[in-house]
Amino acid sequence: MSWQQSARDQMIQQQVRAWDVLDPEVLAVLAQVPRERFVPDSQAALAFADVALPLPDGQHMLTPKLVGRILQALSLSNRDRVLEVGTGSGFMTACLARMAGPVRSLEISPVLAERARLVLAGLRTGPLEVVTADAFAPDSLRGDWDVVALTGSLPRYDTRFERLLAPGGRLFAVVGTAPLMTARLITRSAESFAREDLFETDIDPLSHAPDADKFRF
């Protein structure tokens, strides 16, 4: 067994499963997708650590256990059409493409978008595309999606993302400001939306996301 495989197994057992990620399909995907390929060369020794590793343009990779919790919460099937907002390293994108149907991923940073495309091109995944775009620019959000996954936080909840969901669709979002944010799952029925708070976390905000309302005296 290679050191990468040994470290990956430890990551799954000690980090992911320990954070109540028990879905066998999610665990299998995390075992299959080579996280080490998505990590910057300077951080290779920490590829499987419980750390939000730094990326270009001031961004960070999501920790392995958070990726697992997001995938588990979304209850993905191979028929789901997925919109990801925030490609980042591309690791989550690869996992989504393994578990779901076509994936469209938006990334505002041209450097991160191109880097992710290069890594993803060398892997076997389902159909996906990485688009360099600002999710908050006019007309950038469109379509009818079964799953919308926001991999950056929203200081203030923004209903424009839930309006992208098809009936039965699911949206994962992290809402709030550092150091305490809430991961939330929004599910659309035929006529309404159900919102469930899942756990507390702290991740980078999406670029150009509206600031949280400030108290005024």
Secondary structure by P-SEA (a helix, b strand, c coil): ccaaaaaaaaaaaccccccccccaaaaaaaaccccccccccccccccccccccccccccccccaaaaaaaaaaaccccccbbbbcccccaaaaaaaaacccbbbbbbccaaaaaaaaaaaaaccccbbbbbbccccccccccccccbbbbcbbbccccccccccccccbbbbbbbccccbbbbbbbbbcccbbbbbbcccccccccccccccccccc
